[in-house]
Amino acid sequence: MQATLTINSRGVITLPAKLRKMMGFKLDDQLIAETTAQGLLLRPAVTLPLEIYSAARVQEFDDEEKRLAAVMRKR
């Protein structure tokens, strides 16, 4: 399928609804734009949530590691 896209004054490109539906894109999906010898390639991006641990959470991990080490020494 071919589609004509327009870039607005803010640099935003809108994908036509028919193309989004065909590709299965949903609201807030992310795409990777890559330049190729043929032009611009858009492909789905895989994003994974990232957890940033607080000092308290790191302390919980450390405490559990110490508890586990004590249990393992007893075995």
C-alpha positions as CSV (number, residue, x, y, z in Angstrom):
1,M,0.0,0.0,0.0
2,Q,1.2,3.5,-0.8
3,A,0.1,6.6,1.1
4,T,1.0,10.3,0.8
5,L,2.0,11.8,4.1
6,T,2.3,15.5,5.0
7,I,4.7,17.1,7.4
8,N,3.1,20.0,9.3
9,S,4.9,23.1,10.5
10,R,5.9,21.4,13.8
11,G,7.5,18.4,11.9
12,V,4.6,16.1,12.8
13,I,3.7,13.4,10.2
14,T,0.2,11.9,10.3
15,L,-0.3,8.4,9.1
16,P,-3.6,7.9,7.3
17,A,-6.2,5.9,9.3
18,K,-6.3,3.2,6.7
19,L,-2.6,2.6,6.9
20,R,-2.6,2.7,10.8
21,K,-5.4,0.1,10.8
22,M,-3.6,-2.1,8.3
23,M,-0.4,-2.0,10.3
24,G,-2.2,-2.4,13.6
25,F,-0.8,0.8,15.1
26,K,-2.6,2.2,18.1
27,L,-2.6,5.4,20.0
28,D,0.8,6.2,21.6
29,D,2.6,3.4,19.7
30,Q,6.2,4.3,18.9
31,L,7.9,3.9,15.6
32,I,11.6,3.8,14.6
33,A,12.5,6.0,11.6
34,E,15.6,4.7,9.8
35,T,17.2,6.0,6.6
36,T,17.9,3.4,3.9
37,A,19.2,3.5,0.4
38,Q,15.5,3.5,-0.8
39,G,14.4,6.3,1.5
40,L,12.8,6.4,5.0
41,L,11.8,3.2,6.7
42,L,9.2,3.3,9.6
43,R,8.9,0.3,11.7
44,P,7.4,-0.5,15.1
45,A,9.5,0.0,18.1
46,V,9.6,-2.4,21.0
47,T,9.6,-0.5,24.3
48,L,9.8,-2.1,27.7
49,P,9.0,-0.4,31.0
50,L,12.0,0.6,33.1
51,E,12.0,0.5,36.9
52,I,14.3,2.9,38.7
53,Y,14.9,1.7,42.2
54,S,14.7,4.1,45.2
55,A,17.3,3.8,47.9
56,A,14.7,2.1,50.1
57,R,14.0,-0.5,47.4
58,V,17.7,-1.2,46.9
59,Q,18.0,-1.7,50.7
60,E,15.1,-4.3,50.5
61,F,17.1,-6.2,47.8
62,D,20.3,-6.1,50.0
63,D,18.3,-7.3,53.0
64,E,16.9,-10.2,51.1
65,E,20.3,-11.1,49.7
66,K,21.7,-11.3,53.3
67,R,18.7,-13.4,54.4
68,L,19.2,-15.7,51.5
69,A,22.9,-16.0,52.1
70,A,22.2,-17.0,55.8
71,V,19.7,-19.7,54.6
72,M,22.2,-21.0,52.1
73,R,25.0,-21.3,54.7
74,K,22.7,-23.4,56.9
75,R,22.2,-25.9,54.1
